[in-house]
Amino acid sequence: MLQVYTGNGKGKTTAAFGLAMRAKGRGKKVGIVQFAKPEESGEFKIARDIGIDIFHFGYPGFIIKSPREGDYTEAMKAWEKFIEMSKDGYDLIILDELNIVLYYNLLDLNNVIETLMRLKNDFEIVVTGRYAKDDLIKISDLVTEMCPLKHYFDIGVGAREGIEF
């Protein structure tokens, strides 16, 4: 099946990694491709340590107004890694922050939708990130929207190591 975790609230990647741990704990083969994340995060390190295949791709820095050439290149590398992994017998593959990549048009939406439609019956696929496209939502089997009711970012508390990254 195809699951999507989206919305402006905190917890999309965290939920996906929780599912990855659950699947790994049941002996499943789990893979994660992180889009738009150029550096190893805390979750990257522990996933690798417990035997989850994880790969991160991303051009340094945030996309402020418009994508840079490196953003397109890294998105394509991540997508190609997913295609490669889709042939390797995974039970679960998480495409972390693919929604952001699609929001900025770093990959062709029609190609992504077509590929996910073709593969979602072969293994579980989870897509995370804000701004999920309507076309992705339509083909998904489960969509969860994280909705913030209150967030400490609003009072100036920034990202904290071990909590947000």
C-alpha positions in Angstrom: 0.0 0.0 0.0 0.9 3.6 -0.3 0.9 5.8 2.8 1.4 9.6 2.9 2.3 11.6 6.0 1.9 15.3 5.3 0.8 18.6 6.8 2.5 21.5 8.6 2.7 19.8 11.9 5.7 18.1 13.5 6.1 14.3 13.3 5.9 13.2 9.7 9.4 11.7 9.5 9.2 10.6 13.2 6.0 8.6 12.4 7.6 7.0 9.3 10.7 6.0 11.3 8.5 4.5 14.0 6.9 2.4 11.3 10.4 1.4 10.0 11.4 0.3 13.4 8.2 -1.7 13.8 8.7 -3.4 10.5 12.4 -4.1 11.2 11.4 -5.6 14.6 9.2 -8.0 12.7 12.1 -9.1 10.5 11.0 -7.1 7.5 13.5 -5.7 5.0 13.3 -1.9 5.3 14.8 0.9 3.3 14.7 4.7 3.6 15.6 7.3 1.0 15.8 10.8 2.4 15.3 13.6 -0.1 16.5 17.2 0.5 18.5 16.1 3.5 22.2 16.6 2.7 23.5 15.7 6.1 23.2 12.6 8.3 20.6 13.1 11.1 20.2 11.4 14.4 17.6 9.0 12.9 20.0 8.2 10.0 22.6 7.0 12.4 20.4 4.8 14.5 18.5 3.4 11.4 21.8 2.3 9.9 23.0 0.8 13.3 19.9 -1.4 13.5 20.2 -2.7 9.9 17.8 -0.4 8.0 19.2 0.5 4.6 19.2 4.3 4.6 20.5 6.8 2.1 20.3 10.6 2.2 20.5 13.0 -0.7 20.3 16.8 -0.8 22.0 20.0 -1.9 23.3 22.0 1.1 21.1 24.7 2.5 17.3 25.2 2.2 15.5 26.1 -0.9 14.6 29.8 -0.2 12.7 31.0 -3.3 13.6 28.8 -6.2 15.5 25.5 -6.6 19.2 25.4 -7.6 20.7 23.1 -10.1 22.1 21.0 -7.3 18.6 20.5 -5.9 17.5 18.9 -9.1 20.5 16.7 -9.3 20.2 15.4 -5.8 16.5 14.8 -6.2 17.1 12.7 -9.3 19.9 10.7 -7.5 17.5 10.0 -4.6 14.7 8.9 -7.0 17.2 6.6 -8.9 18.2 5.1 -5.6 14.5 4.3 -4.9 14.1 2.7 -8.3 17.1 0.6 -7.7 15.8 -0.4 -4.2 12.4 -1.3 -5.6 14.0 -4.3 -7.3 15.7 -5.6 -4.2 12.9 -7.3 -2.2 12.1 -4.7 0.3 9.0 -5.0 2.4 8.9 -1.3 3.2 10.5 1.7 1.6 10.1 5.2 3.0 10.6 8.2 0.7 11.3 10.9 3.3 10.5 14.4 2.2 9.5 13.4 -1.3 6.5 15.8 -1.0 8.8 18.8 -0.7 10.7 17.6 -3.9 7.4 17.4 -5.7 6.2 20.7 -4.4 9.3 22.4 -5.9 8.9 20.4 -9.1 12.4 18.8 -8.7 11.0 15.6 -10.2 8.3 15.0 -12.8 5.0 14.5 -10.9 3.4 12.3 -13.6 6.4 9.9 -13.6 6.4 9.7 -9.8 2.7 9.0 -9.7 2.9 6.4 -12.4 5.8 4.7 -10.7 4.2 4.7 -7.3 1.0 3.3 -8.8 2.9 0.5 -10.4 4.9 -0.4 -7.3 2.5 0.1 -4.4 1.2 -3.4 -4.6 4.7 -4.9 -4.5 5.7 -3.5 -1.1 4.7 -0.8 1.4 5.7 2.7 0.4 5.6 5.7 2.8 5.9 9.3 1.5 6.5 12.1 3.9 6.7 15.9 3.8 4.6 19.0 3.7 2.5 20.0 0.7 1.5 16.6 -0.6 0.2 16.9 -4.1 -3.5 16.2 -4.8 -2.6 13.6 -7.4 -0.5 11.7 -4.8 -3.3 11.9 -2.2 -5.8 10.5 -4.8 -3.7 7.3 -5.4 -2.7 6.8 -1.8 -4.3 4.1 0.5 -3.7 6.1 3.7 -3.1 9.8 4.2 -2.4 11.3 7.5 -2.2 15.1 8.0 -0.1 16.4 10.9 -1.8 19.6 12.0 -0.2 21.9 14.5 -2.3 23.2 17.3 0.6 24.8 19.2 4.3 24.8 18.4 7.3 26.2 20.3 8.8 27.5 17.0 6.1 30.2 17.3 7.8 31.6 20.4 11.3 31.5 18.8 12.6 28.1 19.9 14.6 26.7 17.1 15.4 23.2 15.9 17.1 21.2 18.7 19.6 18.3 18.2 18.1 15.0 19.1 14.5 16.4 18.8 14.1 18.0 15.4 17.3 16.6 13.8 
